[in-house]
């Protein structure tokens, strides 16, 4: 029987790559990364059950997408955590008002 690519390998790669640049889009990278990780988990299970059925290239794409998704989820988590900390320190209204933010920055610089 000829080998075939893993069904979700390309989708995992695309979602994993997209999760990195969208890490600063208020959680979009987290959503894309988690979807990629779920799909990667399903395909890894398929590959373990029948490794001879699938091409090694699709496994490489799957692993690369999984790594990108992990990076994207990590970056998004750090970004969201820093936003929460900034809101706790400065307050929500200060983050939306540039003049008030400038005043706070000037106070810390003195």
VEXVEXZA-533340 format. One record per residue (C-alpha): residue number from 0; y, z, x. Coordinates in nm, 3 decimals. Each point is the difference from the previous one (the first is absolute). Example, Ala and Ser with C-alpha at 12.3 -4.5 7.8 and 13.67 -1.06 7.14 Angstrom:
BEGIN
PATI resi       v       w       u
PATI    0  -0.450   0.780   1.230
PATI    1   0.344  -0.066   0.137
This chain:
BEGIN
PATI resi       v       w       u
PATI    0   0.000   0.000   0.000
PATI    1   0.341  -0.094   0.146
PATI    2   0.245   0.274   0.081
PATI    3   0.303   0.047  -0.220
PATI    4   0.327   0.186   0.051
PATI    5   0.047   0.346  -0.142
PATI    6   0.161  -0.038  -0.344
PATI    7   0.305   0.222   0.058
PATI    8   0.055  -0.044   0.375
PATI    9   0.301  -0.229  -0.036
PATI   10   0.155   0.213  -0.274
PATI   11  -0.044   0.313   0.213
PATI   12   0.163  -0.173   0.296
PATI   13   0.297  -0.122  -0.206
PATI   14   0.053   0.335  -0.175
PATI   15  -0.037   0.189   0.327
PATI   16   0.256  -0.219   0.173
PATI   17   0.241   0.024  -0.295
PATI   18  -0.028   0.379  -0.007
PATI   19   0.170   0.023   0.341
PATI   20   0.334  -0.178  -0.070
PATI   21   0.019   0.153  -0.349
PATI   22  -0.034   0.355   0.132
PATI   23   0.372   0.059  -0.061
PATI   24  -0.011  -0.126  -0.360
PATI   25  -0.041   0.342  -0.165
PATI   26  -0.378   0.009  -0.024
PATI   27  -0.085  -0.370  -0.022
PATI   28  -0.174   0.013   0.338
PATI   29  -0.202   0.298  -0.117
PATI   30  -0.121  -0.186  -0.309
PATI   31  -0.090  -0.316   0.193
PATI   32  -0.169   0.200   0.276
PATI   33  -0.211   0.205  -0.238
PATI   34  -0.113  -0.311  -0.188
PATI   35  -0.094  -0.161   0.332
PATI   36  -0.195   0.309   0.107
PATI   37  -0.194   0.012  -0.328
PATI   38  -0.090  -0.369   0.024
PATI   39  -0.094   0.043   0.366
PATI   40  -0.230   0.287  -0.089
PATI   41  -0.181  -0.210  -0.258
PATI   42  -0.045  -0.291   0.241
PATI   43  -0.115   0.226   0.285
PATI   44  -0.268   0.134  -0.232
PATI   45  -0.107  -0.356  -0.085
PATI   46  -0.016  -0.089   0.368
PATI   47  -0.212   0.305   0.084
PATI   48  -0.249  -0.089  -0.273
PATI   49  -0.050  -0.360   0.122
PATI   50   0.168  -0.069   0.337
PATI   51  -0.174  -0.336   0.047
PATI   52   0.153  -0.142  -0.318
PATI   53   0.362   0.015   0.114
PATI   54   0.191  -0.166   0.282
PATI   55   0.127   0.198   0.295
PATI   56   0.346  -0.156  -0.042
PATI   57   0.039   0.149  -0.344
PATI   58  -0.108   0.338   0.136
PATI   59   0.269  -0.030   0.268
PATI   60   0.260  -0.082  -0.266
PATI   61  -0.120   0.296  -0.205
PATI   62   0.032   0.238   0.296
PATI   63   0.344  -0.135   0.096
PATI   64   0.122   0.036  -0.359
PATI   65  -0.139   0.351  -0.019
PATI   66   0.180   0.100   0.320
PATI   67   0.327  -0.154  -0.125
PATI   68  -0.041   0.184  -0.331
PATI   69  -0.050   0.332   0.180
PATI   70   0.315  -0.066   0.205
PATI   71   0.193  -0.099  -0.314
PATI   72  -0.111   0.309  -0.192
PATI   73   0.090   0.221   0.296
PATI   74   0.346  -0.154   0.042
PATI   75   0.070   0.021  -0.373
PATI   76  -0.109   0.364  -0.007
PATI   77   0.231   0.085   0.290
PATI   78   0.287  -0.187  -0.168
PATI   79  -0.051   0.172  -0.336
PATI   80  -0.032   0.340   0.169
PATI   81   0.325  -0.057   0.189
PATI   82   0.174  -0.098  -0.324
PATI   83  -0.120   0.319  -0.170
PATI   84   0.117   0.209   0.295
PATI   85   0.338  -0.177  -0.003
PATI   86   0.035   0.071  -0.371
PATI   87  -0.084   0.365   0.057
PATI   88   0.253   0.034   0.282
PATI   89   0.289  -0.211  -0.129
PATI   90  -0.062  -0.021  -0.374
PATI   91  -0.053  -0.303  -0.218
PATI   92   0.366  -0.057  -0.085
PATI   93   0.101  -0.004   0.366
PATI   94  -0.256  -0.270   0.081
PATI   95   0.146  -0.224  -0.271
PATI   96   0.366   0.060   0.102
PATI   97   0.087  -0.150   0.342
PATI   98   0.329   0.192   0.030
PATI   99  -0.167   0.336  -0.050
PATI  100  -0.267  -0.099   0.252
PATI  101   0.268  -0.089   0.257
PATI  102   0.161   0.342  -0.048
PATI  103  -0.330   0.178   0.060
PATI  104  -0.071  -0.208   0.311
PATI  105   0.348   0.077   0.135
PATI  106  -0.058   0.373  -0.057
PATI  107  -0.323  -0.011   0.202
PATI  108   0.165  -0.197   0.281
PATI  109   0.270   0.266   0.056
